[in-house]
Amino acid sequence: MNDGKNDQKTVLIVSAHAADFVWRAGGAAALYAKNGGAVHIRCLSYGERGESQGLWKQPGMDIERVKRTRREEAARAAEILGASIDFYDSGDYPLVATERLRSRLVEDMRALRPDVILTHAARDPYNLDHQLTHELVLRCRMIAQAAGLPSPHPPLGAPQVLLFEPHQSEQCGFVPQLLLDITPVADVKLAAMQAMGAQNHLVDYYGDLGRRRGVQYVRNGGDRSAQQAEAYQRIFPVVAQELI
């Protein structure tokens, strides 16, 4: 993410379920869209079984109504953030990495040609769908780079992969290595979170987390006007011609 320098880059966010991208990377999406970047979201599932508790409490609810509601909420959130969105409808709890799913994500990576990919952390004992998505993204990035892969699109280069913050970081071995100031778009992220009615109990949680990360952004040398931030972890080295 160029450590906060936002030019017109292409961002791909791969989300296991229909709401994950909103809580964890909504600020990054809104920030890059605001600065003229292209932001694309791919939801591997709607989270219809395991992450729609509020909907399943309603009388007469069925799986198709849950999917439809989740799709509408996530599409509205993406619109607020200024991002495009597509849904793979691969099922959740469990999410399964089928060949069809892998092929579709590989082709999306090649077609979109992102400068950076945002996705889940490597470990999440509370939600193995998140872990699977992490491995799937890295595997598809690798496959998309292969010169011998038949495809209408050219091989992918070497986009950075940044991991957004899981729900319980300390249980997932998540160590922030990049704090992104999202203060200019904090109101946009809040509106997108509020669009996710099936999980509205998480709005306050992630609002509080953003404020805490904002304090840490300032403490680590960031501009003192920052009030909200998102945390990310790196996988690959950053290339540079100077240390600072």
TORTITOR-8955 format. One record per atom (N, C-alpha, C): y, x, z; residue in three letters. Coordinates in steps of 0.2 Angstrom, whole numbers, plus 2048, in hexadecimal, padded with zeros to 3 digits. Last residue first. Example, Ala and Ser with C-alpha at 12.3 -4.5 7.8 and 13.67 -1.06 7.14 Angstrom:
2
7F5840823ser 7FB844824ser 800840827ser 7E4842827ala 7EA83E827ala 7F0842827ala 
# end
This chain:
244
81684A818ile 81A84481Aile 81F842815ile 80F853810leu 80C850816leu 81084A818leu 80E8517FEglu 811853804glu 80E85080Aglu 80884B7F4gln 80A8517F3gln 80E8547F8gln 7F98407F6ala 8008427F7ala 8018497F5ala 7ED8337F8val 7EF83A7F5val 7F783A7F5val 7E382E805val 7E982D802val 7EB8347FEval 7D182B805pro 7D782F807pro 7DD82D803pro 7CB81B80Aphe 7CB820805phe 7D1824807phe 7CD811814ile 7C6814812ile 7C681A80File 7D880B821arg 7D680E81Barg 7CF81081Aarg 7DD7FC828gln 7D9802829gln 7D8805822gln 7EC7F382Etyr 7E77F5829tyr 7E37FB82Atyr 7F67E6835ala 7F27ED836ala 7ED7ED830ala 8067E0833glu 7FF7DF832glu 7FC7E6832glu 8147DA83Dala 8117DF839ala 8097DD838ala 8257D6842gln 81E7D4840gln 81B7D983Cgln 8317DC844gln 82E7D8849gln 8277D5848gln 83C7EA841ala 8357E6840ala 8337E2845ala 8477F1844ser 8487EA843ser 8417E6842ser 8437FE845arg 8447FA84Barg 8457F384Aarg 83880583Aasp 83E80283Basp 83E7FD841asp 82B80F842gly 82D80B83Dgly 83480883Fgly 82581784Bgly 82A81A847gly 82D815842gly 81C810853asn 81A81684Fasn 81F81884Aasn 823806859arg 82280C85Darg 81F812859arg 8247FD84Eval 82A801850val 828807854val 8167FA84Dtyr 81A7FD847tyr 820800849tyr 8147F485Agln 8117FA858gln 8147FE852gln 81B7E8858val 81E7ED85Dval 81B7F485Cval 8137E384Egly 81A7E484Cgly 81D7E9851gly 8087E0854arg 8087E584Farg 80F7E784Darg 80D7D585Carg 80A7DB85Farg 80A7E185Aarg 80F7CC851arg 8157CF856arg 8137D5859arg 8027CA84Cgly 8087CD848gly 80D7D084Cgly 7FD7C4857leu 7FA7CA855leu 7FF7CE851leu 8047B8858asp 8047BC85Dasp 8027C385Basp 7FF7B284Cgly 8067B384Dgly 8077B8852gly 7F17B184Etyr 7F47B6849tyr 7FB7B7849tyr 7F27A7858tyr 7EF7AD859tyr 7F17B3855tyr 7F979C852asp 7FC7A0858asp 7F97A6859asp 7EF799848val 7F679A846val 7F979E84Cval 7E279584Cleu 7E379C84Bleu 7EA79E849leu 7E178784Chis 7E178A852his 7E3792852his 7E078383Fasn 7E7783841asn 7E7787848asn 7D6782835gln 7D578783Agln 7DC78883Egln 7D977882Dala 7D2778830ala 7D177D835ala 7E677A828gly 7E577682Dgly 7DE776831gly 7EE785822met 7E7785823met 7E5781829met 7FC785822ala 7F978181Dala 7F178181Eala 80078F82Cgln 80078882Egln 7FD783828gln 7FF79A824met 7FA799829met 7FA79282Bmet 80A79881Cala 803798819ala 7FE79781Eala 814799825ala 813793821ala 80D79381Eala 8127A6829leu 8127A182Eleu 81079A82Aleu 8167AD81Elys 80F7AE820lys 80E7A8825lys 8237AA81Dval 81F7A8818val 8187A881Aval 8287B0828asp 8297A9828asp 8247A6823asp 8267BD825ala 8237BA82Bala 8237B382Bala 82C7C581Cval 8287BF819val 8247BC81Fval 8337D0822pro 8367CC81Dpro 8337C681Bpro 8287D582Bthr 82D7D182Ethr 8317CD828thr 81D7DD828ile 81E7D6825ile 8237D2827ile 8197ED828asp 81E7E982Aasp 81F7E2826asp 8097F382Bleu 80E7F0826leu 8137EC828leu 801801830leu 8057FB833leu 80A7F982Dleu 7F280982Fleu 7F880782Bleu 7FB80182Eleu 7E880A837gln 7EA810834gln 7F180F830gln 7E0803844pro 7E5803840pro 7E780983Dpro 7CF802845val 7D4806848val 7DA806843val 7C17F884Aphe 7C77F9846phe 7CD7FD849phe 7B57F5850gly 7B77FC84Fgly 7BD7FD84Agly 7B37E9854cys 7B27EA84Dcys 7B37F184Bcys 7B87E6860gln 7B17E5860gln 7AF7E7859gln 7C67E885Eglu 7C37ED863glu 7BB7EC862glu 7CA7DD856ser 7CA7E3854ser 7C57E8858ser 7C67CE853gln 7C57D2859gln 7C47D9857gln 7C97CB845his 7CB7C784Bhis 7CB7CA851his 7CE7D983Bpro 7C97D483Dpro 7CC7D0843pro 7DB7DE830glu 7D97DE837glu 7D47D8838glu 7D67E5820phe 7DA7E1824phe 7D77E082Bphe 7D47F4818leu 7D07EF81Cleu 7D57EB820leu 7D77F9807leu 7D97F980Eleu 7D67F3812leu 7D48047FBval 7D17FE7FEval 7D47FE805val 7DC8097EBgln 7DB80A7F3gln 7D88037F5gln 7D380A7DCpro 7D88077E0pro 7D78087E8pro 7D08137D0ala 7CE8157D7ala 7D38117DCala 7CC80A7C2gly 7CE8107C5gly 7CC8117CCgly 7BF8017B9leu 7C48017BEleu 7C68097C0leu 7BC8017A7pro 7BA8037AEpro 7C08037B3pro 7C27F379Dpro 7C17FA79Epro 7BF7FB7A6pro 7B97E4799his 7BF7E779Chis 7BD7EF79Ehis 7AE7DE795pro 7B37DE791pro 7B97E1793pro 79F7E9798ser 7A57E479Bser 7AA7E4796ser 7927F379Epro 7957EE799pro 79A7E979Cpro 7958027A6leu 7947FB7A7leu 7967F77A2leu 79880F7A5gly 79280D7A1gly 7918057A2gly 7A28137AEala 7A38137A7ala 79E80F7A3ala 7A580A7BDala 79F80D7B9ala 7A180D7B1ala 7AD8037C5gln 7AF80A7C3gln 7AB80D7BEgln 7A67F87C9ala 7AC7F77C4ala 7AE7FE7C2ala 79E7FE7D3ile 79B7FC7CCile 7A07FB7C7ile 7A88007DDmet 7A48067DAmet 7A18047D3met 7AC7F37DFarg 7B17F97DDarg 7AD7FE7DAarg 7A07EE7E4cys 7A37EC7DEcys 7A87F07DBcys 79E7F57F0arg 7997F67EBarg 79C7F47E4arg 7AA7F17F7leu 7A97F87F5leu 7A47F97F0leu 7A77E37F8val 7AD7E57F4val 7AC7ED7F2val 79B7E37FFleu 79B7E07F8leu 7A17E37F5leu 79F7E880Cglu 79B7EC808glu 79B7E9800glu 7A87DD80Fhis 7AA7E480Fhis 7A67E880Bhis 79F7D280Fthr 7A57D280Athr 7A77D980Athr 7977D581Aleu 7947D5813leu 79A7D580Eleu 7A07D3824gln 79D7DA823gln 79A7DA81Cgln 7A37C6823his 7A87CA822his 7A57D1821his 7967C0826asp 7997BF820asp 79F7C481Easp 7957C3834leu 7927C882Fleu 7947C6828leu 79E7C2841asn 79E7BF83Aasn 79B7C4835asn 79D7CA84Ctyr 79E7C384Dtyr 79E7BF846tyr 79D7D7848pro 7977D484Bpro 7977CD84Cpro 7A37DF83Casp 7A57D983Fasp 79F7D5842asp 7A87ED833arg 7A47EA838arg 7A77E483Barg 7B17F0829ala 7AA7F2828ala 7A57EE82Dala 7BD7E3825ala 7BB7E9828ala 7B37EA828ala 7C17DB815his 7BF7DB81Chis 7BD7E281Fhis 7CF7E080Athr 7C97DC80Cthr 7C77DD813thr 7D97E47FCleu 7D97E2804leu 7D37DE805leu 7DC7F07F1ile 7D87EB7F2ile 7D87EA7FAile 7E97F67E5val 7E67F67ECval 7E27EF7EDval 7EA7F47D8asp 7EC7FA7DBasp 7EA7FB7E2asp 7DE7EB7CEpro 7E37EC7D4pro 7E47F37D5pro 7DA7E57C1arg 7DC7EC7C2arg 7E07ED7C8arg 7D57D97BCleu 7DB7D97C0leu 7DE7E07C1leu 7C97DD7B6ala 7CE7D97B2ala 7D57D97B6ala 7C27E37BFarg 7C37E77B9arg 7C97E37B5arg 7C17DA7C9met 7C47E07CBmet 7C67E47C4met 7B97D07C2asp 7C07CE7C5asp 7C47D57C6asp 7AD7D67C0glu 7B27D57BAglu 7B97D37BCglu 7A97D77CEval 7AA7DD7CAval 7AF7DC7C4val 7A87CA7D1leu 7AD7CE7D4leu 7AE7D47D0leu 79D7C67C9arg 7A47C37C8arg 7A97C77CBarg 7937CE7CDser 7957CF7C6ser 79C7CC7C5ser 7917CA7DAarg 7937D17D9arg 7967D17D2arg 78D7BC7D8leu 7937BE7DBleu 7957C57DAleu 7817BF7D1arg 7867BB7CDarg 78D7BC7D1arg 7797C57DAglu 77B7C97D4glu 7817C57D1glu 77F7C17EBthr 77B7C07E5thr 77D7C47DFthr 7817C37FAala 7847C77F4ala 77F7C67EFala 7857B4804val 77F7B8801val 7827BC7FAval 78A7AE813leu 78C7B080Cleu 7877B580Aleu 7807A381Dpro 7827A981Bpro 7857AA814pro 78F7A181Dtyr 78A7A0823tyr 78379E821tyr 79379A80Dasp 79579E813asp 78F79D819asp 79679A7FCgly 792798802gly 79379D807gly 79D79D7F0ser 7967A07F1ser 79379E7F8ser 7A979A7EAasp 7A57957ECasp 79D7977EDasp 7B47A17E5tyr 7AD7A37E2tyr 7A879D7E4tyr 7C479D7E0phe 7BF79C7E5phe 7B879D7E2phe 7D47A57DFasp 7CE7A37DCasp 7C87A27E1asp 7E67A67DEile 7E07A67E2ile 7DA7A37DEile 7F57AF7DEser 7F07AB7DBser 7EA7AB7DFser 8037AE7EAala 7FD7B17E7ala 7F97AC7E3ala 80D7AA7F2gly 80F7AC7ECgly 8097B07E8gly 80B7A37FEleu 80C7AB7FEleu 80E7AE7F8leu 80A7967FAile 8107987FEile 8117A07FEile 7FE7977F2glu 8047967EFglu 80A7987F3glu 7F579A7FDala 7F679F7F8ala 7FD79E7F4ala 7F678E803ala 7F8794807ala 7F9799802ala 7F07857FAarg 7F77847FCarg 7FA78A7FFarg 7E478A7F9ala 7E878B7F3ala 7EF78A7F5ala 7DF787806ala 7E078E804ala 7E478F7FEala 7DF779805glu 7E377D80Aglu 7E4784808glu 7D67767FBglu 7DD7747FBglu 7E27787FFglu 7CA77C800arg 7CD77F7FAarg 7D577D7F9arg 7C877480Barg 7CA77B80Carg 7CD77E806arg 7C6768805thr 7CC76980Athr 7CE77080Athr 7BB76A7FEarg 7C17687FAarg 7C77697FFarg 7B176E808lys 7B3773803lys 7BA7717FFlys 7B176180Fval 7B3768812val 7B676D80Dval 7AC759805arg 7B3758808arg 7B575E80Barg 79F75F804glu 7A475F7FEglu 7AB75E800glu 79975D810ile 79A76480Eile 79F764808ile 7A175081Aasp 79C753816asp 79E759813asp 7A6745827met 7A774B823met 7A174D820met 7A573A830gly 7A3739829gly 7A573F825gly 7B373F83Bpro 7AD73B839pro 7AC73A832pro 7B675083Egln 7B874A83Bgln 7B2745839gln 7B075C841lys 7B1758846lys 7B4751844lys 7B1764835trp 7AB761837trp 7AB75C83Dtrp 7BF768836leu 7BD763831leu 7B6760833leu 7BE772840gly 7C376C841gly 7C176783Cgly 7B577C83Bgln 7B3778841gln 7B7771841gln 7B3784830ser 7B777E82Fser 7B5779835ser 7AB78F82Fglu 7B2790831glu 7B678A82Fglu 79E78D82Bgly 79F790831gly 7A6791833gly 79E78581Farg 799784824arg 79C78782Barg 7A9789817glu 7A8782818glu 7A378181Eglu 7AF794811gly 7AE794818gly 7AC78D81Bgly 7AF794804tyr 7B5790807tyr 7B479180Ftyr 7AE7A57FEser 7AB79F800ser 7B179B803ser 7B57AF7F8leu 7AE7AF7F6leu 7AB7A97F8leu 7C57AF7F1cys 7C17AC7F7cys 7BA7AC7F5cys 7D07BA7ECarg 7CA7B77EAarg 7C67B57F0arg 7E17BB7E7ile 7DC7BA7ECile 7D67B77E9ile 7ED7C67E1his 7E87C27DFhis 7E37C17E5his 7FE7C97DDval 7F97C97E3val 7F47C47E1val 8097D47D6ala 8047CF7D4ala 7FF7CF7DAala 81A7D77DCgly 8137D97DBgly 80F7D37D9gly 8277D37DFgly 8257D37D8gly 81E7D57D7gly 8297D27EDasn 82C7D87E9asn 8297D97E2asn 8227C77F0lys 8297C77F1lys 82C7CC7EDlys 8157CC7EFala 8177C77EBala 81F7C67EBala 8157D57FAtyr 8147D77F4tyr 8167D27EEtyr 8177CB805leu 81B7D1804leu 81B7D47FDleu 80C7C3804ala 8137C0803ala 8187C6802ala 8017CC806ala 8017C8800ala 8097C67FFala 8047D0813ala 8047D580Eala 8057D1807ala 8037C481Agly 80A7C881Agly 80A7CD814gly 7F67C1819gly 7FB7BD816gly 8017C0816gly 7EB7C781Eala 7EF7CB819ala 7F47C7816ala 7E57BF828arg 7E57C7829arg 7E97CB824arg 7E77B2826trp 7E97B582Dtrp 7E97BC82Ctrp 7E47B1818val 7EA7AE81Bval 7EC7B2822val 7D77B5816phe 7DD7B9813phe 7E47B7816phe 7CF7AC81Casp 7D07B281Fasp 7D67B681Casp 7CD79F817ala 7D37A081Bala 7D47A781Dala 7C179F80Fala 7C779C80Cala 7CE79E810ala 7B87AE811his 7B97A7812his 7C07A5810his 7BA7BC80Dala 7B37B980Dala 7B37B180Dala 7C57C1801ser 7C47BE807ser 7BD7BB807ser 7CE7CE7FAval 7C77CB7F9val 7C57C8800val 7DC7D07F1ile 7DA7CE7F7ile 7D37CB7F7ile 7E47DB7E7leu 7DF7D77E7leu 7DC7D67EEleu 7F47DF7E0val 7F07DE7E6val 7EA7D97E5val 7FE7E97D6thr 7F97E37D6thr 7F47E47DCthr 80F7EC7D8lys 8087EE7D8lys 8047E87D8lys 81E7F07D8gln 81B7EB7D4gln 8137ED7D3gln 8207F67E9asp 8237F57E2asp 81E7F07DEasp 8237F97F8asn 8217F47F5asn 8247F37EEasn 81E804805lys 8238037FFlys 8207FE7FAlys 81580480Fgly 81B7FF810gly 8207FF80Agly 80C80D80Basp 80F80D811asp 81580A812asp 80680B7FFasn 80B80F7FFasn 80F80F805asn 7FA804800met 800800800met 806804800met 
# end
